[in-house]
Every structure is written in C-alpha cells, then in structure tokens.
C-alpha cells in the first residue's frame, strides 16, 4: 500500500468528509428509540447501543485529531 503513503492527503480527507456527511444525514433522521437500539460490536463482541457507539466514535476521532495536532506542532509544520 505504498501508494496510500504517497497519495495527496486531500483524497483521504475527501472520503472522510463524504462519509461523515452521509452519517449526519442518517443520524438526523433517527429517533430517540432508534439511538437506543443495540448491536454486537465486531471487535469487542459486546452489545452496545447506537448512541453509545456514536459517542465513542466522536471521542475516538477527537483523540486522533489531538495526536495529529500535537505532531504538527512538535514538527513545526504549522504555517
């Protein structure tokens, strides 16, 4: 997957932007009852509600963003 390392970052950012936009459209149409529905998480094998999973995904995204921002600052890449 060497090409993934050399491809412009904008390609990956565009994918994430589009996926998140679709999720927002979908989630805006969910009821409170829908958000309480559960599924078995494929990694943990545990039952988890959709609202909890959304919150975990949001936290995880912020966690990764913090790592990226810290790297940018540490390396002096900010312009």
Secondary structure by P-SEA (a helix, b strand, c coil): ccccccccaaaaaaaaaaaaaaaaaaaaacccccccbbbbcccccccccaaaaaaaaaaaaaaaaaaaaaaaaaacccc
